[in-house]
Amino acid sequence: MNDFSFLLYFVLFSATAGATFAFMWKVMSSTLESVNKPPPPRRDTLHPEMRDIKNGEQLLVFRPEPNDDEDDEDEVVIIRK
C-alpha cells in the first residue's frame, strides 16, 4: 500500500466519519427540540359519524342477548362537556 492510497483511504474515512457525526447531531437536536415543544392543541376528536349528533339526542343501542324475551328499550343520551 503506497502513500497515495493510504492518504485517499484516510480522507474518505474522515469524510464518512464527519458526515455520520453531522447526521447524528442534526437528528438528535431535532428530536430533542420536538420533545421540548408543548403538544399541539387537540382538535375536534369526535368520530366523523358523531359530528351531526346534538347534545341530549337519544340514540338507539342494539345489544344482542340470548334471552331477548323482554322488551326493554335501551336508549343512550349524548351529553358533551
N, C-alpha and C positions, 0 to 999 in steps of 0.2 A: 504494500500500500504506500503510494508516494505522498508527498506533502500536499499536492493539489487535491487529491481525493479525500484526504483527512480534513482539509480545510472546508471543502464542499460539504462533507458529512456534518461537520460541526456547525456550519452556517445553517443548513437545513434543519438540524436538530434544534438549534436555538430558536429558529423561526417557529417551528412546531410547538415547542415548549412555551414560547411567548404568546402565541395565538391561543393555546389552551388556557393559559393563565388569564388572558384578557377575556376570553369567553366565560370562564368560571366567575370572574369578578363581576361581569355585567349581569349574568343570570342571578347571582346571589344578591346583588344590590337591587335588582328589580323585584326579586322575591321578598326581600326584607321591606322594601318600600310598599308593596301591596299588602303585607301583613300589618304594617303600621297605619294604614289608611282606615278610617272608620267605614263600617259596612254601608253599602248604598241603601237608601230608604226603600222599605218594602212597598211594592206596588200592589194593585188590586190582586189578592191571592185567591179570589173566588174561582171556582170551576167555571169554564165558559158557559155551561148549560144552566148555571145558577144565577147568572147576572140579571136575568129578566124577572126573577122572583122577588117580590116585595116583602118587607117586614110584616109579620103577622099572617102571612098567607099560609093556608093549610095545604099539606102535601099528602098524597096517597102513598101509603107504605105497604108493600107486599112482603109478608114473611111466611113462606110455606112451612106448614107444620103437619105432622102425620095425622093428628086429630083435628080436622078442620070443621067440626060439627057446630061449634058456636059461631055466632055472627057478630063477633066483636070487631069493631072498626078501629084500627089504629091510625090516628092522624098525627102528623108532626107539625108543630107550629114553628116557623122560622123566626128567630129573634137575633138580629145582628147588633153587635156592640161596637 
